[in-house]
Amino acid sequence: MVVQATFNFEITGSLIILYNHTIVFKVIREDIQNVFFKDPAARSKWEAIFSYPGLHAVILHRIANKLCGKKFHFTTRFVSHINRFITGIEIHSGATMGRRLFIDRGIGVVIGETAEIGNDVLIYKGVLFRRNNLRKEDTPYSWR
């Protein structure tokens, strides 16, 4: 019973945090508009919202990343898992991403916890962002 109560509190607290952080939704709106700048084949906003898995992955990551900063570990991990299942793009919830990131044909893209991706980045399929060693004290890699 204690585990269930903790789980319910975590989900409810996560929704409250997302509701209070409207900046996430402004950035998501910017990501949707960015599809038209990075992909000339995009025709409409609805097409971008419903048929671009790279956009889905970025949106779900932004939500998971916001929750990660608030220590909702189970919810964050679950959102990342659903993200990978739906899109085929694996993004650790602790990865740092700039604005206007676009992942084109994203199957096989893996972005690790220590990755720092800057603004206006375009990523194609089959890319792996990670560091070579396992010590957390090392400086994370940065792509801009």
Beta strands, then each sheet from edge to edge (+ up, - down):
strand 1: 90-91
strand 2: 96-97
strand 3: 102-103
strand 4: 110-111
strand 5: 116-117
strand 6: 122-123
strand 7: 128-129
strand 8: 142-143
sheet 1: 1+ 4+ 7+
sheet 2: 2+ 5+ 8+
sheet 3: 3+ 6+
end
